[in-house]
Every structure is written in C-alpha cells, then in structure tokens.
Amino acid sequence: MFVTKNFTFRQVLSFSSYHLTWITIYTIAVTVIHEIFHAKWMSIPWLPISIIGTAVAFYLGFKNNQAYDRLWEARKIWGAIVNNSRRWGTTVKAFVSNQFTENKLEEKELQKIIKRLLYRHIAWLYALRSQLLLPTPWEHISQDGYVAERTKKNYKTFGKELLDDEITMTELDMFLLDEEFNKLINFKNTATQIIDAQSQDLKELRKQNIIEDFRHMELQNILNEFYTHQGKAERIKKFPLPRQYGSMSSIFVNIFIMLLPFGMVTEFHKLGEAGAWLSIPFSILVAWIYILMELVGDYSENPFEGLGNDIPMHSLCRVIEIDLREMLGETDLPPNVTPKNGVLM
C-alpha cells in the first residue's frame, strides 16, 4: 500500500515511461508523414475520433470502478480478520480454564494451551498471506517480455521483495509445534489445515472438559469466521476481473491512441503549417492520460499481487501478532512494519 499522500511527477512518468516512449515516437511519425510528405489521405475528421474517445472513457471508468471494488473488498476482508483475531485471543483467554474440569490443571498448563491456540492462529495469518501472494496466470509477473521484467523490478523497489526475510518459513516455524510444522507445511493449502488443527484441538479440550459445549461452540464459530474470510480472500485472488473487461479496455485504449494523432494533426493543420506541429504535444498528452487511466485500473484489480497497490498484509499480520502476544503477557515483541520507499507491505 502506497502511504505517501501524492505521487511525484517523476514517479508517474517512471510508471508510464515505456508507454510514453512509444506514444511519442508514433505521434511524431504520424505528424511528419502528414506534413513533410503531404499525405493528406491521413486526415481524419475529429468527430468519429471524439466519439470513440468518449466511449473508451466510459469503459475505462467502469473497469476502474470494478478494480477499486476488488481492492476495497480485500481491505475489508483483512479488517475483519484483524477484528476476529482479537476476538479469538480474548475469548480463548477467557474460556480456557478449570471451571468445568474435575482434574484441575496448573495455571502453567492452562497458559500453555492458550499460547498454543494463539500462536497457531498467528501461523495461520502468515500462511494465508503467503498463499495469497502466489502468482496467478493473469497477474503481471506471469506475462511475457517487458511487463514481467518491469514487475520483477517493481518487486524490489515497490513490492514484496522490500522485505528481507522469507515470511512463511520463519514465522510458521516459530509459531507451530515442531511436529505440526513438519506436517502442515506439506499441505497444498496450509492455512486451511491450520484452522482444522485448531478445531481438532478444541475437540480435545472439550473431551477434557477444559471447555464446555457453549464455549466449544463459540470458539468453533470464530474459526468458521476465519474460514469465511479466507474463502473471500481466495475468491478475489483466484477469480480475476473478467478478462473480457480487463483485456478489452487495453485494446480499446490502443485503438483510440492509434487514431488520435490523425485527428489531432488534421484539426491543428487548420491553424496553418506551423500549427500542425502543435498537435504533437497535445496528442501525447491526451494519449498519456488515457494510458494512465488504463494502467491504474490494470494494477489495482489484483490486490494480492505483491506490488505497491496491495493490501498491506504483512503489516496487518504483525499488528495482530503483537496484539495476541501482548495478551499472553509477552514483552519481547517484534516492531511494527514500517513503510519502505513509501510502501507499506
């Protein structure tokens, strides 16, 4: 998540530099052919081009609106995970006790159970984050050529490679028991199996009467909420913005940009021979704005891609980790995640 209030003009130019380069070359070429070689057949009335531009603008507005909805829904899902994680921590602390058991456990044993349940939940958070960052075929890193190369670069400057450690292995090893770690790490969906392990643990606690039916049911309901949040996040990750919208907008924008210089040079030529050359900066400016609108939507539709537009999952995981470990009375806590290069991951 970008945390700076505004992007600098330099950052915006860098973001769109590749497209700005070919737009500039193409626009100059059209103008030179039209003016130097007097290719009057290239003159196109402005009216049809303006109609196409208006239609493309509406289409881009729809796409960007849907992309923002995906981004905002992802943030709401992780907000719910934060709230229910705190609920899980405080409920486990309150419900795991000797109130219903005949064979009373020592306080140290009860604290060990509470710690196991809370630590396992922290492991679930990091496992879910890691799974959501796995690339899909429609994300930028999976594309060919310039797009993939630029994405690899962005990972280092504005993405997940700003983090120095490999989150999954270090955090899971820390928060899971050794025998659980070796078992759970090999599952295809580790996060799902961690919640299942929590559920099985609750079943054993019920058998020992450390929790009674109501408490068992209440704790299981919270686990079910985590499954719901995980499923919602996986839906966004594994179901892209429908490609008929995601890809067609790029085609429409490029068609408009291809036609734009022909209409511009025709209109500016009416101002005289020198006026025609003024069409170059105006054509570049209009085309650049349209390509930026396309890029904003394109990079916003996948909120779990590992880039600067992402939901700051690592930061949220760390916030929950600190909250739960403080509930356990721990004081040797990791620091909050801080932004790097203006990005909070």
C-alpha positions as a printed Julia matrix, in Angstrom:
345×3 Matrix{Float64}:
   0.0     0.0     0.0
   1.41    3.37   -1.03
   1.39    5.63    2.03
   2.65    8.89    0.56
  -0.07   11.48    0.07
   0.75   12.15   -3.57
   2.89   10.63   -6.27
   5.59   12.89   -7.66
   5.51   13.76  -11.33
   8.74   11.82  -11.72
   7.14    8.7   -10.24
   4.18    8.99  -12.59
   6.5     9.4   -15.57
   8.51    6.38  -14.45
   5.34    4.32  -14.05
   4.28    5.08  -17.62
   7.68    5.66  -19.26
   7.5     2.68  -21.62
   4.1     3.68  -22.96
   5.03    7.36  -23.11
   8.05    6.47  -25.26
   6.16    4.6   -27.95
   3.29    7.11  -27.9
   5.78    9.93  -28.52
   7.54    8.1   -31.36
   4.26    7.13  -33.0
   2.76   10.63  -32.73
   5.83   12.29  -34.22
   5.9     9.75  -37.05
   2.26   10.41  -37.98
   2.78   14.17  -37.94
   5.98   14.01  -40.0
   4.34   11.82  -42.66
   1.3    14.1   -42.77
   3.25   17.36  -43.01
   6.54   16.53  -44.71
   5.18   14.08  -47.25
   1.83   15.85  -47.53
  -0.11   12.62  -47.05
  -3.49   14.29  -47.0
  -5.19   10.88  -47.12
  -4.19   10.56  -43.47
  -6.58   13.35  -42.48
  -9.45   12.02  -40.36
 -12.38   14.16  -39.17
 -12.29   14.77  -35.43
 -15.92   13.8   -34.77
 -15.6     9.98  -35.09
 -12.39   10.01  -33.04
 -14.04   12.04  -30.28
 -16.95    9.58  -30.19
 -14.5     6.68  -29.81
 -12.64    8.58  -27.09
 -15.86    9.2   -25.16
 -16.87    5.53  -25.38
 -13.41    4.4   -24.23
 -13.53    6.83  -21.29
 -16.84    5.35  -20.12
 -15.44    1.83  -20.5
 -12.31    2.73  -18.52
 -14.45    4.3   -15.82
 -16.39    1.06  -15.45
 -13.24   -1.05  -15.32
 -11.51    1.2   -12.78
 -14.61    1.23  -10.61
 -14.69   -2.58  -10.56
 -10.94   -2.74   -9.88
 -11.36   -0.39   -6.91
 -14.24   -2.52   -5.59
 -11.94   -5.57   -5.61
  -9.24   -3.62   -3.79
 -11.61   -2.22   -1.19
 -13.3    -5.57   -0.58
  -9.89   -7.13    0.02
  -9.14   -4.44    2.6
 -12.48   -5.06    4.33
 -11.73   -8.78    4.47
  -8.41   -8.18    6.19
 -10.04   -5.65    8.51
 -12.47   -8.38    9.56
  -9.55  -10.77   10.07
  -7.94   -8.23   12.41
 -11.14   -7.81   14.44
 -11.88  -11.51   14.7
  -8.27  -12.3    15.58
  -8.53  -10.04   18.61
 -11.85  -11.66   19.41
 -10.2   -15.09   19.16
  -7.4   -14.06   21.51
  -9.56  -12.59   24.23
 -12.16  -15.4    24.0
  -9.55  -18.14   24.25
  -8.06  -16.44   27.3
 -11.45  -16.16   28.96
 -12.78  -19.63   28.07
  -9.8   -21.93   28.67
  -9.97  -22.54   32.42
 -10.5   -25.12   35.18
 -14.13  -24.12   35.67
 -15.63  -27.33   34.26
 -12.9   -29.93   34.69
 -12.61  -32.31   37.63
  -8.89  -32.83   37.15
  -7.67  -29.29   37.68
  -4.73  -28.2    35.59
  -1.96  -26.0    36.88
  -2.04  -22.41   35.72
   1.12  -23.05   33.76
  -0.6   -25.81   31.8
  -3.58  -23.6    31.03
  -1.27  -20.85   29.81
   0.48  -23.38   27.61
  -2.83  -24.33   25.97
  -3.79  -20.67   25.46
  -0.38  -19.91   23.97
  -0.66  -22.88   21.6
  -4.04  -21.72   20.31
  -2.94  -18.12   19.86
   0.41  -18.97   18.3
  -1.23  -21.37   15.88
  -3.55  -18.57   14.81
  -0.59  -16.28   14.15
   0.86  -19.04   11.98
  -2.44  -19.15   10.07
  -2.16  -15.43    9.33
   1.29  -15.72    7.8
   0.37  -18.89    5.91
  -2.69  -17.18    4.4
  -0.62  -14.15    3.42
   1.96  -16.34    1.72
  -0.69  -18.28   -0.2
  -2.36  -15.08   -1.4
   0.96  -13.88   -2.83
   1.42  -16.91   -5.09
   1.28  -15.64   -8.71
  -1.67  -16.44  -10.96
  -1.62  -16.6   -14.8
  -3.31  -13.21  -15.22
  -1.02  -11.25  -12.89
   1.78   -9.1   -14.28
   4.66  -11.33  -13.18
   3.22  -14.16  -15.3
   3.22  -12.13  -18.52
   5.92  -12.08  -21.19
   8.54   -9.55  -22.1
   8.62   -6.02  -20.73
   5.65   -6.44  -18.36
   7.24   -9.34  -16.46
  10.66   -7.68  -16.35
   9.16   -4.43  -15.06
   7.2    -6.35  -12.42
  10.38   -8.07  -11.17
  11.96   -4.65  -10.83
   8.9    -3.29   -9.04
   9.05   -6.2    -6.57
  12.4    -4.85   -5.4
  11.52   -1.15   -5.3
   7.77   -1.07   -4.58
   6.82   -4.65   -3.74
   7.18   -7.75   -1.65
  10.96   -8.02   -2.06
  11.31   -4.93    0.14
  11.06   -7.48    2.97
  14.37   -9.05    3.93
  13.11  -12.38    5.25
  11.08  -15.25    3.88
   7.95  -14.83    5.92
   6.32  -18.23    5.58
   9.13  -20.48    6.73
  10.42  -18.3     9.57
   7.05  -17.4    11.04
   5.44  -20.84   10.73
   8.47  -22.49   12.29
   8.27  -20.04   15.18
   4.56  -20.33   15.91
   3.85  -24.0    15.23
   4.96  -27.01   17.24
   7.74  -28.94   15.52
   5.58  -31.95   14.72
   2.8   -29.67   13.42
   5.18  -27.63   11.29
   6.6   -30.68    9.51
   3.08  -31.95    8.85
   1.25  -28.77    7.91
   3.9   -27.22    5.69
   3.47  -30.03    3.15
  -0.25  -29.48    2.59
  -1.37  -27.74   -0.59
  -3.48  -25.35    1.48
  -1.58  -24.93    4.73
  -3.86  -22.17    6.02
  -6.93  -24.4     5.76
  -5.21  -27.22    7.61
  -4.04  -24.91   10.39
  -7.63  -23.94   11.16
  -8.56  -27.62   11.05
  -5.79  -28.29   13.58
  -7.32  -25.58   15.78
 -10.7   -27.29   15.53
  -9.25  -30.67   16.47
  -7.52  -29.06   19.43
 -10.83  -27.61   20.6
 -12.38  -31.06   20.35
  -9.72  -32.47   22.65
 -10.22  -29.62   25.11
 -13.94  -30.42   25.14
 -13.21  -34.08   25.9
 -11.11  -33.0    28.86
 -13.89  -30.6    29.98
 -11.49  -27.69   29.85
 -14.23  -26.06   27.81
 -17.92  -26.99   27.88
 -20.4   -27.13   24.99
 -21.22  -23.44   24.8
 -17.58  -22.38   24.86
 -16.67  -25.06   22.36
 -19.39  -23.88   20.01
 -18.47  -20.21   20.41
 -14.79  -20.83   19.7
 -15.67  -23.03   16.72
 -17.87  -20.25   15.36
 -14.88  -17.9    15.4
 -12.84  -20.47   13.49
 -15.67  -20.71   10.97
 -15.46  -16.94   10.56
 -11.78  -17.3     9.7
 -12.69  -19.86    7.05
 -15.21  -17.38    5.64
 -12.62  -14.58    5.49
 -10.06  -16.91    3.92
 -12.58  -18.02    1.29
 -13.46  -14.43    0.41
  -9.79  -13.53    0.0
  -9.18  -16.64   -2.12
 -12.15  -15.7    -4.31
 -10.56  -12.37   -5.16
  -7.16  -13.99   -5.67
  -8.3   -16.9    -7.81
 -11.06  -15.23   -9.82
  -9.75  -12.29  -11.87
 -11.62   -9.27  -13.06
 -13.36  -10.92  -16.05
 -10.89  -10.8   -18.89
 -13.45   -9.51  -21.37
 -13.36   -6.31  -19.32
  -9.75   -6.41  -18.19
  -8.2    -7.02  -21.61
 -10.7    -5.33  -23.95
 -10.15   -1.97  -22.29
  -6.48   -2.16  -23.23
  -7.43   -2.92  -26.85
  -9.9    -0.03  -26.97
  -7.38    2.4   -25.48
  -4.75    1.4   -28.03
  -7.21    1.79  -30.91
  -8.06    5.28  -29.71
  -4.38    6.19  -29.32
  -3.65    4.9   -32.83
  -6.36    7.11  -34.3
  -5.76   10.16  -32.1
  -2.76   11.74  -33.93
  -4.58   11.54  -37.28
  -7.48   13.58  -35.94
  -5.26   15.97  -33.99
  -2.96   16.81  -36.88
  -5.98   17.37  -39.11
  -7.5    19.86  -36.67
  -4.25   21.68  -35.9
  -3.33   21.87  -39.58
  -6.26   24.26  -39.98
  -4.2    26.76  -37.94
  -1.5    26.78  -40.6
   1.67   24.87  -41.43
   3.28   25.63  -38.06
   0.09   24.84  -36.19
   0.16   21.21  -37.29
   3.29   20.6   -35.22
   1.42   21.72  -32.11
  -0.64   18.56  -32.46
   2.33   16.51  -31.24
   2.38   17.63  -27.58
  -1.42   17.68  -27.38
  -1.74   14.2   -28.89
   0.91   12.87  -26.5
  -0.82   14.48  -23.52
  -4.28   13.07  -24.34
  -2.9     9.61  -25.15
  -0.81    9.61  -21.94
  -3.86   10.41  -19.81
  -5.82    7.56  -21.37
  -2.97    5.08  -20.95
  -2.55    6.15  -17.31
  -6.23    5.52  -16.64
  -5.82    2.05  -18.16
  -2.69    1.33  -16.09
  -4.31    2.47  -12.82
  -7.15    0.01  -13.28
  -4.82   -2.72  -14.52
  -2.59   -2.53  -11.45
  -5.46   -2.14   -8.99
  -7.54   -5.18   -9.95
  -5.24   -7.68   -8.18
  -4.89   -6.61   -4.53
  -2.78   -9.67   -3.57
  -0.11   -9.37   -6.25
   2.84   -8.31   -4.11
   3.11   -4.8    -5.54
   2.71   -1.33   -4.08
  -1.06   -1.23   -4.65
  -1.55   -4.34   -2.49
  -3.32   -4.7     0.81
  -0.57   -4.34    3.49
  -0.94   -7.94    4.68
   2.47   -8.17    6.32
   1.79   -5.05    8.37
  -1.66   -6.34    9.41
  -0.24   -9.75   10.33
   2.37   -8.05   12.51
  -0.27   -5.88   14.21
  -2.3    -8.98   15.1
   0.82  -10.85   16.21
   1.75   -8.05   18.59
  -1.8    -7.82   19.98
  -2.06  -11.56   20.66
   1.4   -11.87   22.14
   0.68   -8.93   24.44
  -2.46  -10.79   25.55
  -0.1   -13.57   26.6
   1.9   -11.11   28.66
   4.94  -11.17   26.38
   7.18   -8.12   26.21
   9.86   -9.23   23.74
   7.83   -8.24   20.7
   8.78   -7.5    17.11
   8.44   -3.91   15.89
   5.57   -2.76   13.72
   6.22   -2.96   10.0
   7.28    0.43    8.68
   6.98    1.75    5.11
   9.92    1.44    2.72
  10.17    3.61   -0.37
   6.75    4.96    0.54
   5.19    1.47    0.5
   3.71   -0.42    3.45
   3.65   -4.14    2.75
